[in-house]
Amino acid sequence: MENELVRIEGSVAAVVFQNTENGYTVLRLKDEKGETTTVVGTVPETQVGERLRIEGRWSTHSTYGKQLEIATLERLMPESRIEILAYLSSHAVRGVGPKLAARIVERFGAESLKVIETDPDRLAEVPGISAAKAREIHESFQSQQGLRHLSEFLSSYRLPAELAVRVYKAYGELSMMAIQDNPYFLTEEGFNAPFAQVDAFALELGFDGDDERRVDAGILYELSFNSAGGHVFIPEPQLVDASAAFLRLDREIIREGLRRLAEQERVILDPVASLMAVYLPEYGRAERYLARRFSEMAGGRVSLPSNLARTVAGVEADQDIEYAAQQREAICAAASEKLLLVTGGPGTGKTTTLKGILDLFEQMRLKTFLAAPTGRAAKRLTELTGRDASTIHRLLEVDVSPETGDMVFVHNEHNPLSCDAVIVDESSMVDLLLMYDLVQALPRSCRLILVGDPDQLPSVGAGNVFSDLIRSEKIPTIRLTEIFRQARESLIVMNAHRVNRGELPELHEKKKDFFFLQRTSDEAVCQTITDLCARRLPQNMGFSPEDIQVLSPTRKGDTGTRALNRLLQAALNPPEAGKPEKKYGEIIFREGDRVMQIRNNYDLIWNKVGESGMGSGIFNGDVGTVRAIDTQAQTLTVRFDDREAVYPYDMLSQLEPAYAMTVHKSQGSEYRAVVLCAWRGTPLLLSRSILYTAITRARELLIVVGDEGVIEYMVRNDKKQKRFSGLKWRLCHADG
């Protein structure tokens, strides 16, 4: 049985592949009977000849066949002369090659490794080894042993073995001491171990339940967990209650922990309205800064061009268009305001207005950058405007800090962008921290135009910046409300506005761009969606599968994206003889699959396709295609438009299939055809804003498959998940 744990012991006969960054390894292990087993897992700095005692589970690889995936690992040093000779000959120890290894083993036999570790001066007895060389060999061996002992120690407590590499890079020979002193640092950014696992580990080590280190880490974890849910801060009473329940401790112990964390500046306590808000420091600083800068920008003015009316008329003539009154108002406001918000639903002319502002800025000879939060949104913006647009991340440029080794933006308040204006589309998607990074990088004289639709879903990250700015009524805002004649002919556009007003969409009018297919069971919904994508839309309406995006409100359940992706992969990219694939957890990746990056990775290197050039950074929401799976090198190559990135197998948790995606993940994108699953699910996800956002993702065709009653429920359910954010309050009170 593949799920049963098995135990095996032997010596490493060959290292097939090893990732030095995280320790992921493929090796051949030879047992006492001489039988060889392929073993995969995290075994940092393993070498031929090393003895391993492994507990793991069998799996089957499409190329290499049966292999053992490591669950726990015990590392044993080579014992026999033959094993020690093989180990030292493999360049395991810096400065020792096959010839020198043979002389060491000839002199010390089975005691060779003990001499290297505990009595290195004796190495000078070997011809060719000086006292300095002996110290070098000893230090190299000690360093490796430290990492091995650490890996074995963490593995014995069921903690991820790859943690050992990250910890050892940070603490070196002090790693074990650091962990034993405070294992809760393993939950911090950069280590990212699950809190529950670290907590069980710490309690097993003998830490008390009310230990200050546990209390502090638990509070910080609660804040971090809620920031992932969109909250910028948590009110103190709620945080105390949640942390007390989570850690099973008295509230007063939590309050003491909060006071301690505030004194250490590991949290910020700050009043917001009638609340005492508790922030993680980066969120508190970002919110204060943005409130201050936005207030300054909203109060600032730039001189109007003397011939503004004539210039705008010239822009109209160049575009062969006559602007509506609201569009002209927005374009003129962009000429005079340092900060401007332009909002509107589908069909109200946001893109035309944005292009008009761009043309006006060109006439005014303003150097303007065009940006969007995601790669897909930036690509769409380029197509719509004919100008180069980039993601905000690429606009700010990612680099490595020489001091800390962390990823940072090249452009910041000390090295601002060289521009006169920045226009950001899909601004409702920009979270607090990304907006903070952007605004910091703006020169003081720079204009900022934020364009978006506040009725769509808020940003995935913490905050509700665009909506807060609008609702504060402190920032110049132009609302585009007129639906243009051509847009009124689209049932997609008109139904989006109906839903946004709380009205039921027209489901039974037969128009070419919006259809509703009533189904009565999970199976029928899934079968219809699969058939639409694989057969009906390609054959009957000319949409290729690449043009079609399936959306669902939820990941889970029989009609969630996980289940739909399995069905769509089987229909659109089935297994074939000779087509490489890789199973990772419950997901099978196959060449030709559509996949999505699901977290920001600033380190991942990419290369330009078809030309020289490279860079780093693949970001949450980027969608690409699996171009190659190298089973020998244990890597998977994904093409994202004009870039290709290579993923080692241990990084595949950052990818997921994207034949179907949640409505949240589709934000900022537009697809020729959308198939929306409208079926029963979690009430929180069956909301008006999710339905509205889903409808507005379709450009030419929207097909809704499901239950009319579910759609009615979504329209009525206008409950928006409240996010704790102080930006609107700070803007209104001008105390940022």
C-alpha positions in Angstrom: 0.0 0.0 0.0 1.4 3.4 -1.0 0.1 5.1 2.2 1.7 2.7 4.6 4.9 3.8 6.4 7.9 1.5 5.7 11.4 1.6 7.2 14.6 1.1 5.4 18.3 1.5 6.3 21.4 1.6 4.1 24.2 3.6 2.6 24.0 6.2 -0.1 25.2 4.6 -3.3 24.6 7.6 -5.6 23.2 11.1 -5.4 21.1 11.6 -8.6 20.0 15.1 -7.9 20.4 17.7 -5.1 19.1 21.2 -4.7 21.7 23.0 -2.6 19.2 25.8 -1.8 16.6 23.7 0.0 18.2 20.2 0.3 15.7 18.4 -1.9 17.4 15.2 -3.1 17.0 12.1 -5.2 19.4 9.3 -4.2 20.0 5.6 -4.5 20.1 3.8 -1.2 21.8 0.4 -0.9 20.7 -1.9 2.0 22.6 -4.7 3.6 21.3 -7.2 1.1 22.8 -5.1 -1.8 19.3 -4.1 -3.0 19.0 -0.5 -4.2 16.0 1.8 -3.6 15.3 5.2 -5.1 14.7 7.7 -2.3 13.3 11.3 -2.6 13.0 14.0 0.0 15.0 16.6 1.9 18.4 15.3 2.8 20.7 18.4 2.8 24.3 17.8 1.9 24.1 14.1 1.7 27.1 12.3 0.2 27.9 8.8 -1.2 28.7 6.5 1.6 26.5 8.2 4.3 24.2 5.8 6.1 20.5 6.7 6.4 17.6 5.2 8.4 14.4 6.3 6.6 10.7 6.0 7.3 8.6 6.8 4.3 5.9 5.9 1.9 6.1 4.3 -1.5 5.0 6.2 -4.6 5.3 5.5 -8.3 7.1 7.9 -10.7 6.1 7.9 -14.4 9.8 7.5 -15.4 11.7 6.1 -12.5 9.1 3.8 -11.2 8.8 2.9 -7.6 10.4 5.2 -5.1 10.3 6.0 -1.4 9.2 9.5 -0.3 10.9 10.4 3.1 8.6 11.0 6.1 11.3 11.0 8.8 15.0 10.6 8.5 17.9 9.5 10.8 21.4 10.2 9.5 24.1 7.7 10.5 27.7 8.2 9.6 29.5 5.5 7.6 30.8 2.7 9.7 33.0 0.3 7.6 36.3 1.2 5.9 34.6 0.8 2.5 31.7 3.1 3.4 34.1 5.7 4.9 36.4 5.6 1.8 33.4 6.1 -0.5 32.1 9.0 1.7 35.5 10.8 1.8 36.2 10.1 -1.9 33.0 11.8 -2.9 34.4 15.3 -2.0 32.0 15.3 1.0 34.6 17.2 3.0 36.2 20.3 1.5 39.9 19.6 0.6 39.6 15.8 0.5 39.5 13.9 -2.8 39.9 10.2 -3.6 43.7 10.0 -3.3 43.8 11.8 0.1 40.8 9.9 1.3 42.6 6.6 0.6 45.6 7.8 2.6 43.4 8.9 5.5 41.5 5.5 5.6 44.8 3.6 5.2 46.2 5.4 8.3 43.1 5.5 10.6 40.7 2.8 9.2 37.2 2.7 10.7 38.3 5.5 13.1 38.9 8.0 10.3 35.8 10.1 10.8 36.2 10.1 14.6 39.7 11.5 14.2 38.6 14.2 11.8 35.8 15.3 14.2 37.5 15.0 17.6 41.3 14.8 17.1 42.1 16.7 13.9 45.7 17.3 14.9 46.4 13.6 14.2 45.6 14.2 10.5 49.0 15.7 10.1 50.3 12.1 10.5 49.0 11.5 6.9 51.5 12.5 4.1 50.3 15.6 2.3 48.3 17.1 5.3 49.7 20.1 7.0 48.4 21.5 10.3 46.5 24.2 8.4 45.0 21.6 6.1 44.0 19.5 9.0 42.1 22.4 10.5 40.4 23.1 7.2 39.2 19.4 6.9 38.0 19.5 10.5 36.0 22.7 10.1 34.4 21.6 6.9 33.3 18.3 8.5 32.0 20.1 11.6 29.9 22.4 9.4 28.3 19.5 7.6 27.7 17.6 10.8 25.9 20.6 12.2 23.4 20.8 9.4 22.9 17.0 9.4 22.3 16.9 13.1 19.9 19.7 12.8 18.0 18.1 9.9 17.8 14.8 11.9 16.7 16.6 15.0 13.8 18.5 13.3 12.8 15.4 11.3 12.5 13.3 14.6 9.8 15.8 15.8 7.9 15.6 12.5 8.9 19.1 11.4 9.7 19.7 7.7 13.3 18.8 7.1 13.8 21.7 4.6 13.5 24.0 7.7 17.0 22.8 8.6 18.5 24.4 5.5 16.8 27.8 6.2 17.7 27.8 9.9 21.3 26.8 9.3 21.8 29.6 6.7 20.5 32.1 9.3 22.2 30.7 12.5 25.0 28.4 11.4 26.5 26.4 14.3 24.2 28.2 16.7 21.1 26.8 15.1 20.4 24.1 17.6 20.9 26.6 20.5 18.6 29.1 18.8 15.8 26.5 18.4 16.1 25.2 21.9 16.0 28.7 23.2 12.9 29.7 21.3 11.5 27.3 18.7 8.7 29.8 18.0 10.9 31.8 15.7 10.3 29.0 13.2 6.8 30.5 12.6 8.2 33.8 11.5 8.6 35.1 7.9 11.5 33.4 6.2 11.0 30.1 8.0 7.2 29.8 7.7 6.7 26.6 9.7 3.1 25.9 10.6 2.3 27.2 14.1 0.5 24.1 15.3 3.5 21.9 14.4 6.0 24.3 16.1 3.7 24.6 19.2 3.5 20.8 19.6 7.3 20.6 19.2 7.9 23.3 21.8 5.5 21.8 24.3 7.2 18.4 23.8 10.6 20.1 24.5 9.2 21.2 27.8 7.9 24.7 27.2 5.1 25.7 29.5 1.7 26.7 28.0 2.0 30.2 29.4 5.6 30.7 28.5 6.1 34.3 27.3 7.7 33.1 24.1 4.6 31.0 23.3 2.2 33.8 24.2 4.0 36.3 22.1 4.3 34.0 19.1 0.6 33.1 19.4 -0.6 36.7 19.4 1.6 37.5 16.4 0.4 34.4 14.6 -3.3 35.5 15.2 -2.5 38.9 13.7 -0.7 37.4 10.7 -3.5 34.9 10.1 -6.1 37.7 10.1 -4.0 39.9 7.8 -4.2 37.0 5.3 -7.9 37.4 5.5 -7.8 41.0 4.6 -7.6 42.8 8.0 -5.1 45.6 8.5 -5.5 45.5 12.2 -7.6 43.7 14.9 -9.3 45.5 17.7 -7.7 44.7 21.0 -10.7 43.0 22.7 -11.2 40.7 19.7 -7.5 39.9 19.5 -7.4 39.1 23.2 -10.4 36.8 23.0 -9.2 35.0 19.8 -5.7 34.5 21.1 -6.9 33.3 24.5 -9.1 30.7 22.9 -6.4 29.7 20.4 -3.7 29.2 23.0 -6.2 28.1 25.8 -4.9 30.7 28.2 -6.4 33.3 30.5 -7.1 36.7 28.9 -4.9 38.6 31.3 -1.9 36.5 30.2 -2.7 37.6 26.6 -3.0 41.3 27.7 0.4 41.1 29.4 1.8 39.6 26.1 0.3 42.5 24.1 1.9 45.0 26.5 5.2 43.2 26.1 5.0 43.1 22.3 4.1 46.8 22.2 7.1 47.7 24.4 9.4 45.7 22.1 7.7 47.4 19.0 6.7 44.1 17.6 3.1 45.3 17.4 1.7 48.9 17.2 -1.3 49.9 19.4 -3.1 52.9 17.9 -6.6 54.3 18.4 -8.9 54.2 15.4 -12.2 55.8 16.0 -13.5 54.3 19.2 -11.3 51.2 18.9 -7.8 50.4 20.2 -6.3 48.8 17.0 -3.5 46.3 17.1 -1.3 46.3 14.0 1.7 44.3 12.9 4.3 47.0 12.5 4.5 46.9 8.7 0.7 47.5 8.4 0.6 50.2 11.0 3.5 52.1 9.4 2.0 51.7 5.9 -1.4 53.0 6.9 -0.1 56.0 8.7 2.2 56.9 5.8 -0.5 56.5 3.1 -3.0 58.6 5.0 -0.4 61.4 5.3 0.8 61.3 1.7 -2.7 60.9 0.3 -3.9 63.9 2.3 -0.9 65.9 1.1 -1.5 64.9 -2.6 -5.2 65.6 -2.4 -4.5 69.1 -1.1 -1.9 69.8 -3.7 -2.5 71.3 -7.1 -0.6 71.7 -10.3 -1.0 74.6 -12.6 -3.5 74.1 -15.5 -2.2 74.3 -19.0 -3.3 77.7 -20.5 -4.8 75.9 -23.5 -6.4 73.0 -21.7 -9.7 73.1 -23.6 -8.0 73.3 -27.0 -5.6 70.5 -26.0 -8.5 68.2 -24.9 -10.2 69.0 -28.2 -7.1 68.0 -30.0 -7.0 64.7 -28.2 -10.6 64.1 -29.2 -9.8 64.8 -32.8 -6.8 62.4 -32.7 -8.9 59.6 -31.3 -11.8 60.5 -33.6 -14.2 60.6 -30.6 -16.4 63.0 -28.7 -16.1 62.6 -25.0 -19.1 62.4 -22.8 -19.4 65.1 -20.1 -18.1 62.9 -17.3 -15.2 61.6 -19.4 -14.2 65.2 -20.3 -14.5 66.1 -16.6 -12.1 63.3 -15.6 -9.6 64.2 -18.3 -9.5 67.8 -17.3 -9.3 66.9 -13.6 -6.2 64.7 -14.4 -4.5 67.9 -15.7 -5.0 69.8 -12.4 -5.0 67.2 -9.6 -2.0 65.4 -8.1 -4.2 62.6 -7.0 -7.4 61.5 -8.8 -9.7 58.6 -8.6 -11.7 57.5 -11.7 -14.4 54.9 -11.0 -17.2 53.2 -13.0 -18.8 49.9 -13.9 -18.6 48.0 -17.2 -19.5 50.0 -20.3 -19.1 53.4 -18.7 -16.0 54.3 -20.7 -13.2 53.9 -18.1 -10.7 52.7 -20.8 -11.6 55.5 -23.2 -11.1 58.0 -20.4 -7.8 56.4 -19.4 -6.6 56.6 -23.0 -7.7 60.2 -23.1 -5.7 61.0 -19.9 -2.7 59.3 -21.4 -3.0 61.3 -24.6 -3.4 64.5 -22.6 -0.3 63.8 -20.6 1.7 63.2 -23.8 0.5 66.6 -25.1 1.6 68.1 -21.8 5.0 66.3 -22.2 4.6 64.4 -18.9 6.6 61.2 -18.6 3.9 58.7 -17.6 4.1 55.1 -16.4 1.1 52.8 -16.8 0.7 49.9 -14.4 -1.7 47.3 -13.0 -1.5 44.9 -10.0 -1.2 41.6 -12.0 0.6 40.5 -15.1 -2.7 39.6 -16.8 -4.2 43.0 -16.0 -1.0 44.7 -17.3 -1.1 42.7 -20.5 -4.8 43.6 -21.0 -4.0 47.3 -20.4 -1.3 47.2 -23.0 -3.7 45.7 -25.5 -6.4 48.2 -24.8 -4.2 51.4 -24.8 -1.5 50.5 -27.2 1.1 51.6 -24.6 3.5 49.6 -22.6 2.1 48.7 -19.2 3.8 46.7 -16.4 2.9 45.2 -13.1 3.5 47.4 -10.1 6.2 45.0 -9.0 8.1 45.3 -12.2 7.7 49.1 -12.3 9.4 49.2 -8.9 12.0 46.6 -9.8 12.9 43.7 -7.5 16.4 43.3 -6.1 18.2 41.7 -3.2 19.3 43.8 -0.2 23.1 43.5 0.2 22.6 44.0 4.0 19.9 41.4 4.7 19.7 39.3 1.6 15.9 40.0 1.5 14.0 40.9 -1.6 13.4 44.7 -1.9 12.2 47.2 -4.4 14.9 49.2 -6.2 12.6 52.2 -6.3 11.6 53.7 -3.0 11.6 57.1 -1.2 15.4 57.3 -1.5 15.4 56.2 -5.1 12.1 57.4 -6.6 10.8 56.6 -10.1 11.8 59.0 -12.8 8.4 60.1 -14.0 5.8 62.9 -13.9 2.7 60.7 -13.6 1.7 57.1 -12.8 -1.7 55.7 -13.9 -2.8 52.5 -12.2 -5.7 50.4 -13.6 -7.7 47.8 -11.6 -6.9 49.8 -8.4 -9.4 47.9 -6.3 -6.9 45.0 -6.4 -4.0 46.9 -4.9 -3.6 46.0 -1.2 -2.2 48.2 1.5 1.4 47.1 1.5 1.7 47.3 -2.3 0.1 50.7 -2.4 2.6 51.8 0.3 5.5 50.6 -1.8 4.2 52.4 -4.9 3.5 55.7 -3.2 6.8 55.7 -1.4 8.5 55.5 -4.9 6.6 58.5 -6.3 8.5 61.8 -6.7 6.9 64.5 -4.6 5.9 66.3 -7.9 4.4 63.1 -9.4 0.7 62.8 -10.2 -1.2 59.6 -9.4 -4.3 58.5 -11.2 -6.1 55.4 -9.8 -8.7 53.8 -12.0 -11.0 51.0 -10.9 -14.4 49.6 -10.0 -14.9 49.6 -6.2 -17.9 47.3 -6.5 -15.7 44.4 -7.5 -14.1 42.2 -4.8 -11.4 43.8 -2.6 -7.7 43.0 -2.8 -6.5 39.6 -1.9 -4.0 41.1 0.5 -4.9 43.2 3.5 -6.8 46.4 3.2 -9.5 48.0 1.1 -7.5 50.9 -0.2 -9.4 52.0 -3.3 -12.8 51.8 -1.6 -11.5 53.6 1.5 -10.2 56.5 -0.6 -13.5 56.9 -2.3 -15.6 56.6 0.8 -13.5 59.1 2.7 -14.8 61.8 0.3 -11.4 63.5 0.8 -9.9 62.6 -2.5 -10.9 64.1 -5.9 -13.1 61.5 -7.5 -14.9 61.3 -10.9 -17.6 58.7 -11.1 -18.5 57.4 -14.6 -22.1 56.4 -14.6 -23.4 56.7 -18.2 -23.6 53.3 -20.0 -22.8 53.9 -23.6 -25.1 52.8 -26.4 -22.8 50.1 -27.7 -22.4 48.7 -24.2 -26.2 48.7 -23.7 -26.4 46.2 -26.5 -24.4 43.7 -24.4 -26.4 41.5 -22.0 -23.1 40.9 -20.1 -22.8 44.6 -19.4 -26.5 45.2 -18.6 -26.7 42.1 -16.3 -23.6 43.2 -14.5 -25.4 46.6 -13.7 -28.6 44.8 -12.8 -26.7 42.6 -10.3 -24.9 45.6 -8.9 -28.2 47.4 -8.3 -29.6 44.3 -6.5 -31.8 43.3 -9.4 -32.0 39.8 -10.8 -30.1 39.4 -14.1 -32.0 38.6 -17.3 -31.3 34.8 -17.6 -33.8 33.9 -20.3 -33.3 36.5 -23.0 -31.7 34.9 -26.0 -28.7 37.1 -26.9 -25.4 36.0 -28.3 -23.2 37.0 -25.4 -25.0 35.7 -22.3 -26.6 32.3 -21.7 -28.0 30.5 -18.7 -28.1 26.7 -18.5 -30.3 25.3 -15.7 -29.0 22.1 -14.1 -30.3 20.0 -11.2 -27.3 18.1 -9.8 -23.6 18.3 -9.1 -22.9 15.8 -11.8 -24.9 17.6 -14.4 -23.2 20.9 -13.6 -19.7 19.4 -14.0 -20.6 17.4 -17.1 -22.0 20.5 -18.8 -19.1 22.7 -17.9 -16.6 20.0 -19.2 -18.6 19.5 -22.4 -18.8 23.3 -23.0 -15.0 23.7 -22.8 -13.9 20.5 -24.6 -16.5 20.3 -27.4 -19.5 22.7 -27.7 -17.8 26.1 -27.5 -14.8 25.1 -29.7 -17.0 23.3 -32.3 -20.1 25.5 -32.4 -18.8 29.0 -31.5 -15.2 29.0 -32.5 -13.7 29.5 -29.1 -10.5 27.5 -28.5 -10.0 26.0 -25.0 -7.3 28.6 -24.4 -9.9 31.3 -24.8 -12.2 29.8 -22.2 -11.9 30.4 -18.4 -14.1 28.4 -16.0 -14.9 30.3 -12.8 -16.4 29.1 -9.5 -17.0 30.9 -6.2 -15.3 28.2 -4.2 -12.3 25.8 -4.3 -14.0 23.0 -2.3 -16.8 20.6 -3.0 -17.9 18.6 -6.1 -18.3 21.8 -8.2 -15.3 23.7 -6.7 -12.2 24.5 -8.7 -10.2 21.5 -7.4 -12.8 19.1 -8.7 -13.4 21.0 -11.9 -9.7 21.2 -12.6 -9.4 17.4 -12.4 -12.3 16.9 -14.8 -11.1 19.6 -17.3 -7.5 18.3 -17.3 -8.7 14.9 -18.1 -10.8 16.3 -21.0 -8.4 18.9 -22.4 -5.0 17.4 -21.6 -5.3 13.7 -20.9 -2.3 11.4 -20.2 -0.5 10.1 -23.2 2.4 7.7 -23.8 5.6 9.7 -23.7 4.0 12.8 -22.2 5.9 13.6 -18.9 3.9 14.3 -15.8 4.6 14.8 -12.1 2.4 13.9 -9.2 2.7 16.4 -6.3 0.3 15.7 -3.4 -3.1 15.3 -4.9 -2.2 17.2 -8.1 -0.8 15.7 -11.3 1.1 18.2 -13.4 1.4 17.4 -17.1 3.1 19.0 -20.0 0.6 21.4 -21.7 -1.3 22.1 -18.5 -2.6 25.6 -17.7 -1.2 26.6 -14.3 -1.3 29.5 -11.9 1.3 30.9 -9.4 -0.5 31.2 -6.1 2.0 33.3 -4.0 4.5 36.0 -4.7 8.0 34.6 -5.3 10.5 37.4 -5.7 13.5 35.0 -6.0 12.3 32.9 -8.9 14.5 33.5 -12.0 12.9 33.8 -15.4 14.3 34.1 -18.9 12.9 35.9 -21.9 11.5 33.6 -24.6 13.2 34.0 -27.9 15.6 36.7 -26.9 18.3 37.4 -24.4 17.3 38.8 -21.0 16.4 37.6 -17.6 14.9 38.8 -14.4 13.4 37.5 -11.2 9.9 37.4 -9.7 6.7 35.5 -10.5 3.7 36.8 -8.7 0.4 35.6 -7.2 -2.1 35.2 -10.0 0.3 34.8 -12.9 -1.0 32.2 -15.3 1.1 30.1 -17.7 1.5 26.8 -19.4 3.7 23.8 -18.5 6.2 23.6 -21.3 8.5 20.9 -20.1 8.9 18.4 -17.2 12.5 17.2 -16.7 12.3 14.0 -14.7 16.1 13.7 -14.5 16.7 17.2 -13.2 13.4 17.0 -11.2 12.2 20.4 -12.6 9.1 21.8 -14.3 9.3 24.7 -16.8 6.4 27.1 -17.1 5.9 29.8 -19.7 4.2 33.0 -18.6 3.6 34.9 -21.8 7.1 35.9 -22.9 8.9 34.5 -19.9 9.9 31.0 -18.8 10.6 30.0 -15.2 12.0 26.7 -13.9 10.5 25.2 -10.8 12.4 22.5 -8.8 9.9 19.8 -7.7 9.9 21.0 -4.1 8.5 24.4 -5.2 5.4 22.9 -6.9 3.3 23.9 -3.9 3.4 27.4 -5.5 1.5 26.2 -8.5 -2.0 24.9 -9.1 -4.0 24.0 -12.2 -5.8 27.0 -13.7 -8.4 25.5 -16.1 -10.8 26.5 -13.4 -10.1 29.3 -10.9 -12.0 31.0 -8.2 -13.7 34.4 -8.9 -11.2 36.0 -6.4 -8.3 34.7 -8.5 -9.8 36.1 -11.7 -9.7 39.7 -10.6 -8.0 42.0 -13.0 -8.4 39.7 -15.9 -10.7 39.6 -18.9 -11.4 36.5 -21.0 -13.0 36.0 -24.4 -15.4 33.4 -22.9 -16.3 32.7 -19.3 -18.1 29.7 -18.0 -19.4 30.4 -14.5 -20.5 27.7 -12.1 -23.4 28.9 -10.0 -24.2 26.1 -7.6 -24.7 25.5 -3.9 -21.9 26.3 -1.6 -20.7 28.3 1.4 -23.1 31.3 1.9 -20.2 33.7 2.4 -18.9 33.0 -1.1 -22.4 33.1 -2.7 -22.5 36.9 -2.7 -23.5 39.8 -5.0 -19.9 41.1 -5.3 -18.7 37.7 -6.4 -21.4 37.4 -9.0 -20.8 40.9 -10.2 -17.0 40.4 -10.4 -17.5 37.1 -12.3 -19.9 38.6 -14.9 -17.5 41.5 -15.6 -14.6 39.0 -16.4 -16.3 38.1 -19.7 -15.5 40.1 -22.8 -17.5 38.3 -25.6 -19.4 35.4 -24.0 -20.7 34.4 -20.6 -22.4 31.1 -19.9 -23.8 30.5 -16.4 -24.3 26.8 -15.5 -26.2 26.0 -12.4 -29.3 26.8 -10.4 -31.4 29.9 -10.9 -32.2 29.9 -7.2 -28.5 30.1 -6.4 -28.2 33.2 -8.6 -31.2 34.8 -6.9 -29.5 34.1 -3.5 -26.2 35.7 -4.7 -28.0 38.9 -5.8 -29.8 39.2 -2.5 -26.7 38.4 -0.4 -25.0 41.9 -0.3 -23.2 41.2 2.9 -19.6 42.2 2.5 -17.0 40.7 4.7 -15.9 43.5 7.0 -12.3 44.3 6.9 -10.7 46.2 9.8 -8.9 49.1 8.2 -8.2 52.6 9.5 -7.3 54.4 6.3 -10.7 56.0 5.7 -10.8 57.2 9.4 -7.3 58.6 9.2 -8.1 60.5 6.0 -11.3 61.9 7.5 -9.4 63.1 10.6 -6.2 64.1 8.7 -4.0 62.6 11.5 -2.2 60.0 9.4 
